[in-house]
């Protein structure tokens, strides 16, 4: 299954692939089998809002091979606009499904993110990698690292980190450092590993490691996962969610039916190179 098979729905200037989670896994497995690397980005309302206003955020979406909707408001807006996305495809789910898919092919992953190690506890990335390997038969762990805050700004430290990832030659790299830091790291690593796939997966490494608990499934399905995250980390997320993201989501939903009447919302499938 190739990337070219999927159309894109446009929401506020961002093209999002009409693709299911299972199809994402099939695309990545097929690309790896043919020696092709790529990059997945999973925009939610916050990332979509930033991309609409900030060219620096926009470039990360423009460089992606697959863009999937990590947020029910994006799915709802596509339905209101008359070009429905098939489902939400969250990075916190893809970390599991991609690991299982690559495990069937005996391929490897590298895990980046999570809490640094302490005297009595391994790093979050190491614990997440061990759990993925235990639950994805055949999966190989190329490496796992939980870099300290600010590592990407320290030349010597970043050089050691980069060498560790490159020398491991992974098939897929999970980068859970939060947007946009994870995208900047992917941008710098990708040129050295052109045959690998990369995905910025936000808090997914923390979820897999067990350091943060994901919302119940009913909250995920009904678009209320943000409320669970807000309850878990109110001081960090309240301003972003309530002051910026919620008003933007309401505007996006309000504009969707009008947009469907005024302009096309779907673009035909294109080759991977022309989608970047």
VOMAR-991462 format. One record per residue: x, y, z of N, C-alpha, C in turn; residue in one letter. Coordinates in pm, whole numbers, plus 50000, padded with zeros to 5 digits. Atoms other than C-alpha are relative to their C-alpha. Example, Ala and Ser with C-alpha at 12.3 -4.5 7.8 and 13.67 -1.06 7.14 Angstrom:
BEGIN
500894988150000512304955050780500905012050000A/499184988149994513674989450714499235010950073S/
This chain:
BEGIN
500864988150000500005000050000500895012450000X/499124988650014501565033049891499335012950045X/500504986949958501225068950009499145006249891X/500684993650111500045079149664498514996449993X/501385004750009496755060449719499025009050074X/500884992849911495385086149964499875014849963X/500284985950019493715119749907500275007650129X/499854991649882494155149150141498825009450014X/501024990249965491465169650312500715012350054X/499344987749955492405206050370499185006950108X/500604993049887491635222050705500895011750037X/499274987749967492745258050754501414999949941X/498724999650071495545253850500500884987950018X/499215012249978496795219950622499334988249932X/500525012050064496355189050408500184988050092X/499975011649909495475158350616499574987749922X/500265012150078495565123350469498754992950048X/501215008049969492295103950451500444985450012X/499355012849980493835073150602499694995050140X/500245006049869493145049050888501334996550067X/498795004049928495605038151154500604987349939X/499505012350061495875003351000500685003049867X/499414996650129496605019150662501345007250017X/498704993749972499375040750812501064989250021X/499065010949974501045009050940500364992949870X/499745006950128500674992450598500895008449910X/499174991150083502175022850421501454999750047X/498634999849947505215023650651500704986749974X/499395013150025505824986250622500364998349852X/499735001150143505564987850243501195008749960X/498904991050034507905017750222501344994350048X/498765005849949510505001050443500434987949917X/499685011750082510294969350233500645004149868X/499444995050125511214990649931501145010050022X/498844991649971513995010050107499715014850004X/500374985949997512065042750137499705004550142X/500284994249870512095063850449498905010449990X/501044989950001509615090550551499795005950138X/500284992649877508135112550817498495001150018X/501414998749965504735112050991499865011350100X/500324989849900503265141951171498534998550034X/501355002549952500105139651380499425012850061X/500504987349945498585174551413498714998550077X/501244998249926496005181451679499575014649984X/500474986150012494135214251726501135009950027X/498924990849966497175230651888501015001549886X/499044999550110499545221551604499385006549878X/500674993850114496985231051339499925015150019X/500074985649970496525264951508501355006749979X/498674994250016500255271251521500415000649854X/499615000450141500755260751160499305010749918X/500754989850072498065284951044500595014050020X/499524986749966499845314151210501525001749992X/498544999349985503565305551217500694992149890X/499295007250108505685297050909501004989850052X/499045009649945508225279551134499324986950036X/500775012249973505545255051246499504993849870X/500535004950127504125252350895501004991449926X/499025007350081507375239650748500104985350041X/499945014149957507235207950958498894991949934X/501085007150069503885198650806500304999049851X/499685000350143505085207750458501044989349967X/498935009750022508005183650500499574985650026X/500455013449960505885153850613499524992049880X/500515009250102505105123550398498584995850031X/501355003249955502025114650602499595009950108X/500574991149899499845139050797498674994050042X/501215006649953497185122951014499395008050114X/500744991749906494525138351238500044994250141X/499955004249860495375134551608499105009550081X/500944991449928492235151351740498614998849939X/501365001450051488495145951711499455012849939X/500524987950067487775182851632500405000849853X/499605000150141489725178151307499114990549920X/500905009550066487605147751221498625006149985X/501324993650007484415166751306499965010849893X/499964989350100485465196551093499994994349859X/499995006150133486165173650797498624994949963X/501355004950026482695158450830499065011649967X/500824988350027481045192450846500325006049863X/499574994750128483055202450539499694991149882X/500425008850109481745173050338501074990849946X/498925009050043485075154350303500544993050124X/499685005549868485195132250612501294991950004X/498885008749968488395118150751499464987250060X/500595012749953487885081150830500034998150150X/499895001949855489055082951192501125008650054X/498884993749932491315099051444501184990349999X/498805008449999494895086051418501015006850094X/499204993449897496735095051739501404994250009X/498635004749981500465093151794500114990350116X/499965008949884499795076552129499424986349970X/500435013250046498045048251943500994994349899X/499065004750104500495046651651501274994050059X/498785005749943503415039551883499834985050024X/500295014249981501725006251956499814992849868X/500325007150125500364997351613501204999249907X/498795000550083503575006651431501004990050056X/499075009649939505634986451678499574985749970X/500485013550031503434955951626500194996849853X/499825002350143503534960251249501454997549964X/498585002150029507314963651240500514987250063X/499625012649938507604934351478499734988249908X/500325010950094505934912351217501064998749892X/498955000350101508754921550981501404998650060X/498715001149933511524917651240500825012749993X/499304987350015512384954551214500245006650137X/499534993849877513784978751471499445014150018X/500404986449966512715010551650501005006050098X/499214992449903514585037251843499035009250070X/500954992149921512715054652125500735011750065X/499424987849944513495090652224498935007350080X/500944992249918511815109452508499844993950137X/500255005149866510415103252853500925006250104X/499244994449888511865111053192501414994350005X/498625005149984515655108753243500094989850113X/499795010249898517015080453456500275006450136X/499664996149864517265083453833500814988650062X/499195010249934519285063654085499264986850013X/500755012449977516475038654134499034996549887X/500955002750109514675039553800500645002649865X/499464997750135515725035053436499265011449931X/500604989150076515005062653187498664995849941X/501335002850055511455065453053500074993349864X/499885006050133512565056952699500394985350009X/499565013949982514255025052821498824991550046X/501165007549952511125014153008498934998749892X/500975000650110508895022952713500444989949895X/499485009350101511145003752473499834985550045X/500145013849948511094972852696498554995549992X/501425003850006507304973552710499544997849856X/500345001950141506954977952334500524986549951X/499425012650045509284948652274499254988150058X/500725011049937507384926852521498644997749936X/501355001250053504044934052352499945000149847X/499965000350147505184934551988501004989249958X/499095011050034506634900251902500805002849873X/499124998150115509614902251668500645013649993X/499464986450004510294939051734501405000350061X/498654998049947513944948251781500155014450047X/499754986649947515004977851994501415004249961X/498694995050045517804996851822500645008850106X/499474991449897518165020652114498895007650068X/500974992049925516405042452370500765010450081X/499304989449927517415075852517498995010550044X/500814989149944515755101652741500925011850025X/499034989149985517835132752682499535010650099X/500334989849902517995159852945499495012649931X/500554987650053516265193152900501125008749940X/499044991150065518095215952656501134993049928X/498885007250062520305188452510500255004649857X/499874996550141519615200252155500735013349979X/499324987150010521195234252233501464999150042X/498605001849957524475219752366500714991649895X/499405006250119526715211252072500594986250027X/499345012849972528765183452232498974989550040X/501025009749957525755167252397499154995549883X/500825003850115523695168252080500794991049905X/499185008250089526595153651879500054985550049X/500005013749946526735123452115498644993349978X/501365005150022522975119252094499824996149853X/500155002650143523005121551713500784987549958X/499185011650036525835096251684499374987150050X/500645012149944523965071551909498854995449912X/501155003650083520855072951691500474995149863X/499555003550135522695071751358500694986549998X/499255012649997524975043151457499084988050024X/500935011049975521945022351563499274995649874X/500665002750129520525023851206498584994350020X/501355005149977516875020351318499145000849874X/500974999150108514005013951081498995011150026X/500974989749964511705037651270500435006550130X/499614992649880512345064651529498775007050058X/501044992949926509745075351786500655011550075X/499414988449933510525110651905498905006850083X/501024994849911508445120552207500525011450085X/499454988449930509745154952298499065012049999X/500934988950009506665176352233500275008749878X/499924991150115505945199551942500375014050047X/499325003650125507935216951798501394994050019X/498645005149979511125203851965500234986849928X/499815013150063510565168351841500125001249849X/499934998250145510045180851485501345005649958X/498674994550030513275200851495501074989150010X/499055011149987515155170151617499884990649881X/500215008650117513595148951341500625006449876X/499464992850115514545175351085501524998449992X/498535001049998518205173151193500484985649983X/499595013950010518325135151217499714993949864X/500515006950119516445126650901501014999849886X/499034999550111519205137350661501064989150013X/498985010349978521515111250819499434985849989X/500645013150006518975082650804498885000449896X/501024998050104517175086550470499094988049979X/500835012050019515835050750473499124996750120X/500795002349879514255053450818498735008349998X/501204992149978510815065450920500085006750136X/500014992249876510285091851190498575004250031X/501284994749957507245101551392500185007450132X/500054992549876506895128951651498764995850076X/501135006549932504695112551914499655006450134X/500424992649881504435138252194500164992250129X/499965006549868503515122752528499944984849993X/500195014550014503275087352386501074992050074X/498955007449930506635076652531499704999650150X/500394999749858505455087652878498834990650027X/501145009149983502205068452828500484985450004X/499545013850008503985036352727500854996450121X/499155002549883506505039753011499184998750128X/500845000649882503605042853256500165011950091X/499794988149918504675077053386498815009549995X/501234992150015501495093853258498934990549949X/501095008950040498135076653222499145006849894X/500834994750106496185081552902498524999750042X/501434999349969492485090452911499314986849971X/500795012050034489895062352917499555000449855X/500365001050142488795050052576498775008349965X/501214992550032485375066452600500315014849984X/499604985950014487065100452645500775002049869X/499294999150128489345093352348499015000449884X/500965001050110486375084052127499115012249989X/500944988850001484245113852227500685013649993X/499294987350014486945140252186500285007050130X/499804993849869487395146352560501364996650061X/498695003349945490975134152596500725012450051X/499384987549956492055170452626499605003250144X/500464997149864489945173452944500754991450102X/499225008749912491745143553096501425005550016X/498644994549993495145158353006500035012850084X/500074987649924494075191853151499894997050150X/500125003849861493075174753475501304994650058X/498725005749955496445156953495501075010750012X/498954989650002498605187453410499385013949986X/500714987350017496475218453476500915012249990X/499144988150002499305242853542500715001749867X/499274999250127501115234253220499065002249881X/500855000350119498125230652988498825009650002X/501234991949992495335253653113500035011949906X/499934988250085496535284852935499894996549853X/500005003850142497145267352604498644994749958X/501265006450038493975246752603498835009850001X/501194991849981491485272152732500095013649931X/499874986650057492885305052605500184999649849X/499655000250142494085294052260499294988849922X/500465011350081493055259152148498474998849993X/501465001350002489385258352251499345010349909X/500614990450093488475291252076500334997049854X/499635003550138490405280251767499174988249949X/500805011750040488565246751760498585004249965X/501364995350029485205264551775499955007549868X/499974992750128486185287551488500164990449883X/499795009850107487405258051281498704992749967X/501265007050022484115239651329498945009149939X/500994990650053482065270751256500255003049853X/499654996850139483945277250929499824988249906X/499955011950086483825241350802498854999149900X/501085001050100480325241250641500105010749892X/499834989350097480975274950474501124996849903X/498875003650086484335262550346499624989649898X/500435010550094482655232350189499235006049884X/500764993650108480355255449989500885008549910X/499254989850073483065279849883501204994749924X/498785004450066486065258849782500154984850013X/499765014449988487225222949719500754996950129X/499345003849875488345204850035500884987849985X/499225012250019490025174449883500925001949880X/499075000150112493125171949666500304985749964X/499735013750040493895140849461501334995150051X/498755006149955496625116749557501155004549913X/498794995950071500155126949465501164991250043X/498815007649964503615111849474500565005550130X/499454995249875505485114349808500835012649983X/499134988350017507985139349669499195012749981X/500784987950025505275163349553499115003950116X/500834997149885503435161449886500755008050105X/499224993149897506265177350083499975015049976X/
